[in-house]
Amino acid sequence: MEVKTCLTWLEEKSLQNYFGGKQFSLLYKASVHGFSNSALLQRCSTQGPTLTVMYNKCFVFGTYMEQSYQEEKRDFSTVFVLQNAKISECKIGPYEPIALLRADPVFGMPYPNFSVQLSDKKVILQKDINKKLGLRENSTISIEECEVFRCEDLLDQRKIEGATVLRDSLLSALRTYKPFEDLVPQSRILLLGPFGAGKSSFFNSVKSVFQGHVTQKALVGSEAAGISKKYRTYWIKDKNCGKFLPFVLCDSLGLSEKDGLCMDDIPNILKGHTADRYQFESMKPITSSHPSYIHFPNLKDRIHCVAFVFDANSIEGLSQEMVAKIKTIQRELIKHGTMHVVLLTHVDSMDLIIKGDLMDIYSCVPVKLKLQEVHKKLGFALSDILVVSNYVSEWELDPVKDVLILSALQQMLWTADDYLEDQPLKETC
């Protein structure tokens, strides 16, 4: 039978982040393996850094040690209290780790000011420790449960190497990608979303991965009105072969409750009537009399996939007007048979999310809740919602971020292929 921790998800995540982005593996649980020092040592010796967690009726507390139990080197340990989602700590030591399990002082060994006595289900703390931790002066704390976890870095060298292999595999697949049955030379993906959502940053991130260094071709702004006021069709050149890749990312004016992209411009973009560098006007859509208007667009000029781009931290703050506008666009896409996905950016800046979480981001509870919120508020299918961490302020590429970016791009291209496959035969000839 699987042994599970008593920590809630929020408690475990708070401790993982607090101690430097750790992954916990439960080694010992007193109610299962026995309330005794020997039972603890049998399962927890030579396990490397450990977190010992004890449960009182009112709070969770324990100690984090960089050394394994039974190592002879004296070192400092961190005693902590987790109460009401807040962590307080103090340092103790230097002691040998096993000294924390001694009920009585040993000749030649300093007596620890934090002592775990499992057989009596209690922990003895000196008054100075209680004061630093914000506890009452009572020096004895009764415990109902004790657990010990092995602590490993969420993002160690082995995982980084694994991410690098996966990134290289994705790069190889995307470099050899061809649109469905070669119906068009490039699949065209339109990025739509509110100002500041990360549309231009996503293009820059994709380009950076294929160039092998961080680049900022598309201007990125933090102003409410954004930077992109022109319709841009961005081609990306592969650094390895020097050729353009078989997809185009199209950037448009941001969506807004009042200004922003004119809703009547969207059908013209989808149908391929809008040329590169067309200057948008918020209140006036392009017309057939405009000098750059494309009168007879082919399948290659159309949009094959639309990616709605949202800042993951702003979903709850979307106004009713913005939600209504997005749903209107969705109906327009359905009318034209255009496939679409959702791209959530800035996922790495969400509460409780750290860099190590990006390796398995879709399993993180805050991200799951965010996807549910997007589904509930905007009606997008959960399977169509992708998450990325764009390159915004970094100077160097990160294989973990690259995997998220390339995986999202691959999904968009598969969606574009679905659109192309669905075209009537007469339009593909």
PEVENFEN-V418782 format. One record per pair of residues at least 6 apart in sequence whose C-alpha atoms are under 8 Angstrom apart, sorted by the first residue. I is the first residue (numbers start at 1). J is the second residue. Records with the same first field share a line. If there is no record, write none. Layout:
# PEVENFEN-V418782
I=J ; J
This chain:
# PEVENFEN-V418782
3=26 ; 29 ; 32
4=26
5=26 ; 29 ; 147
10=85
11=82 ; 85
13=352
14=85 ; 352
16=22 ; 23 ; 24
17=352 ; 354
20=153
21=153 ; 154 ; 155 ; 354 ; 356
22=151 ; 152 ; 153 ; 154
23=151 ; 152 ; 153 ; 154
24=149 ; 150 ; 151 ; 152
25=149 ; 150 ; 151
26=147 ; 148 ; 149 ; 150
27=43 ; 44 ; 147 ; 148 ; 149 ; 150
28=40 ; 43 ; 44 ; 146 ; 147 ; 148 ; 149
29=145 ; 146 ; 147 ; 148
30=36 ; 40 ; 145 ; 146 ; 147
31=145 ; 146
33=39 ; 40
34=40
35=118 ; 119 ; 121
36=118 ; 119
37=101 ; 117 ; 118 ; 119
40=148
41=69 ; 70
44=68 ; 69 ; 148 ; 150
45=68 ; 69 ; 70
46=68 ; 69 ; 70 ; 71
47=68 ; 69 ; 150
48=66 ; 67 ; 68 ; 69 ; 150 ; 151
49=64 ; 65 ; 66 ; 67 ; 68 ; 150 ; 151 ; 152
50=64 ; 65 ; 66 ; 67 ; 68 ; 148 ; 149 ; 150 ; 151
51=62 ; 63 ; 64 ; 65 ; 148 ; 149 ; 150 ; 151
52=62 ; 63 ; 64 ; 146 ; 147 ; 148 ; 149
53=60 ; 61 ; 62 ; 63 ; 146 ; 147 ; 148
54=60 ; 61 ; 62 ; 143 ; 144 ; 145 ; 146 ; 147
55=61 ; 143 ; 144 ; 145 ; 146
56=141 ; 142 ; 143 ; 144 ; 145
57=143 ; 144
58=83
59=81 ; 82 ; 83
60=81 ; 82 ; 83
61=79 ; 80 ; 81 ; 82
62=79 ; 80 ; 81
63=77 ; 78 ; 79 ; 80
64=77 ; 78 ; 79 ; 80
65=76 ; 77 ; 78 ; 97
66=77
67=75 ; 97
68=97
69=97 ; 98
70=96 ; 97 ; 98
71=96 ; 97 ; 98
72=96 ; 97
73=95 ; 96
74=93 ; 94 ; 95 ; 96 ; 97
75=93 ; 94 ; 95 ; 96 ; 97
76=91 ; 92 ; 93 ; 94 ; 95
77=91 ; 92 ; 93 ; 94 ; 95
78=89 ; 90 ; 91 ; 92
79=89 ; 90 ; 91 ; 92
80=87 ; 88 ; 89 ; 90 ; 133
81=87 ; 88 ; 89 ; 133
82=88
88=133 ; 134
89=132 ; 133
90=129 ; 132 ; 133
92=112 ; 113 ; 114
93=112
95=110 ; 112
99=111 ; 112 ; 115
100=112 ; 114 ; 115 ; 116
101=115 ; 116 ; 117
102=115 ; 116 ; 117
103=115 ; 116 ; 117
104=111
105=111
113=124 ; 125 ; 126 ; 129
114=123 ; 124 ; 125 ; 126 ; 129
115=123 ; 124 ; 125
116=122 ; 123 ; 124
117=123 ; 124
121=142 ; 143 ; 144
122=140 ; 141 ; 142 ; 143
123=140 ; 141 ; 142 ; 143
124=139 ; 140 ; 141
125=139 ; 140 ; 141
126=139
127=137 ; 138 ; 139
130=136 ; 137 ; 138 ; 139
131=137
153=356
154=356 ; 357
155=355 ; 356 ; 359
160=399 ; 400
163=359 ; 399 ; 400 ; 403
164=399 ; 400
166=403
167=399 ; 400 ; 402 ; 403 ; 406
170=403 ; 406 ; 407
171=210 ; 406
174=410
175=238 ; 245
177=246
178=185 ; 186 ; 246
179=185 ; 186 ; 187 ; 246 ; 413 ; 416 ; 417 ; 420
180=417 ; 420 ; 421
183=300 ; 420 ; 428
184=299 ; 300
185=246 ; 247 ; 300
186=245 ; 246 ; 247 ; 248 ; 300
187=246 ; 247 ; 248 ; 300 ; 303 ; 304 ; 413 ; 416 ; 417
188=247 ; 248 ; 249 ; 250 ; 300 ; 301 ; 302 ; 303 ; 304 ; 305 ; 416
189=247 ; 248 ; 249 ; 250 ; 303 ; 304 ; 305 ; 306 ; 307 ; 412 ; 413 ; 416
190=249 ; 250 ; 251 ; 252 ; 303 ; 304 ; 305 ; 306 ; 307
191=199 ; 249 ; 250 ; 251 ; 252 ; 306 ; 307 ; 308 ; 309
192=199 ; 251 ; 252 ; 254 ; 255 ; 306 ; 307 ; 308 ; 309
193=199 ; 254 ; 255 ; 308 ; 309 ; 310
194=254 ; 255 ; 256 ; 309 ; 310
195=224 ; 225 ; 226 ; 253 ; 254 ; 255 ; 256
196=221 ; 222 ; 223 ; 224 ; 225 ; 226 ; 254 ; 311
197=309 ; 310 ; 311 ; 345
198=309 ; 310 ; 311 ; 345 ; 346 ; 390
199=251 ; 309
200=218 ; 219 ; 220 ; 228 ; 251
201=216 ; 218 ; 220 ; 390 ; 391 ; 392
202=390 ; 391 ; 405
203=218 ; 234 ; 249
204=214 ; 215 ; 216 ; 217 ; 218 ; 391
205=214 ; 215 ; 390 ; 391 ; 405
206=405 ; 406
207=215 ; 236 ; 237
208=214 ; 215 ; 216 ; 397
209=397 ; 402
210=236 ; 237 ; 238 ; 239
211=237 ; 238 ; 239
212=239 ; 397
213=396 ; 397
214=391 ; 394 ; 395 ; 396 ; 397
219=227 ; 228
220=226 ; 227 ; 228
221=227
225=254 ; 260
226=254
228=251 ; 252 ; 253 ; 254
229=252 ; 253 ; 254 ; 279 ; 280
230=251 ; 252 ; 253 ; 276 ; 277 ; 278 ; 279 ; 280
231=250 ; 251 ; 252 ; 253 ; 274 ; 275 ; 276 ; 277 ; 278 ; 279 ; 280
232=250 ; 251 ; 252 ; 276 ; 277 ; 278
233=248 ; 249 ; 250 ; 251 ; 276 ; 277
234=248 ; 249 ; 250 ; 251
235=244 ; 245 ; 247 ; 248 ; 249
236=244 ; 245 ; 247 ; 248
237=243 ; 244 ; 245
238=244 ; 245
247=413
252=261
253=260 ; 261 ; 280
254=260 ; 261
255=261 ; 322
256=322
257=321 ; 322 ; 325
259=282 ; 283
260=282
261=280 ; 281 ; 282
262=281 ; 282 ; 283 ; 284 ; 285
263=285 ; 329
264=285
265=285 ; 286
266=329
267=332
268=274 ; 286
269=302 ; 303
270=302 ; 303 ; 336 ; 338
271=297 ; 301 ; 302 ; 303
272=294 ; 297 ; 298 ; 301 ; 302 ; 303
273=293 ; 294 ; 295 ; 296 ; 297 ; 301
274=286 ; 292 ; 293 ; 294
275=292 ; 293 ; 294
278=292
280=286
286=293
287=293
288=294 ; 295
299=427 ; 428
303=338
304=338 ; 339 ; 415 ; 416 ; 417 ; 419 ; 420
305=338 ; 339 ; 340 ; 341 ; 412 ; 413 ; 415 ; 416 ; 419
306=338 ; 339 ; 340 ; 341
307=340 ; 341 ; 342 ; 343 ; 412
308=340 ; 341 ; 342 ; 343
309=342 ; 343 ; 344 ; 345
310=342 ; 343 ; 344 ; 345
311=344 ; 345 ; 346 ; 347
312=344 ; 345 ; 346 ; 347 ; 350 ; 370
313=346 ; 347 ; 349 ; 350
315=370 ; 373 ; 374
316=373
323=377 ; 378
326=378
327=378
333=339 ; 340
337=419
338=419
339=415 ; 416 ; 418 ; 419
340=384 ; 415
341=380 ; 384 ; 385 ; 386 ; 412 ; 415
342=380 ; 384 ; 385 ; 386
343=385 ; 386 ; 387 ; 388 ; 408
344=385 ; 386 ; 387 ; 388
345=387 ; 388 ; 389 ; 390
346=388 ; 389 ; 390
347=353 ; 367 ; 387 ; 388 ; 389
348=354 ; 355 ; 358 ; 389
350=366
351=366
352=366
353=366
357=364
358=400 ; 401 ; 404
359=400
361=367
362=368
371=382 ; 385
372=382
374=380
375=381 ; 382
386=408
387=404 ; 408
388=401 ; 404 ; 405 ; 408
389=401 ; 404 ; 405
390=401 ; 405
